[in-house]
């Protein structure tokens, strides 16, 4: 299960798109995720916060969580996962921009550096124009709560 995303299609996970006139940011916050670090083959767990600026089409919100699952269930670094969520959302929906923030705890840190076992690592990434990405990241920042 932890690596099932290598054999899954992100397009299928995102599913059918729906026409919309919505032009403001759409946000799905606190999507639980589990992934596996390719360096240590140990899990990380946390939450993803995802936003898009649609351009005519949007996925179902639940399918955004499914897309995060597919991409997280791969051997992947947190920063690469964060970028691929943003890239795939923009590519698959045709959105003006997409952004993702992931906060996660890593078991490899807990094992190799016990005093820091509860440290949370935060990564942010976007796809689209810089002003649109900044707008989405501000939206995520204002809507997300600490992943504890």
Secondary structure by P-SEA (a helix, b strand, c coil): cccccccccccccccbbbbbccccbbbbccccbbbbbccccbbbbbbbbbbbbcccccccaaaaaaaaaaaacccccaaaaaaaaaaaaaaaacccbbbbbbbbccaaaaaaccccccbbbbbbbccccaaaaaaaaaaaaacccccc
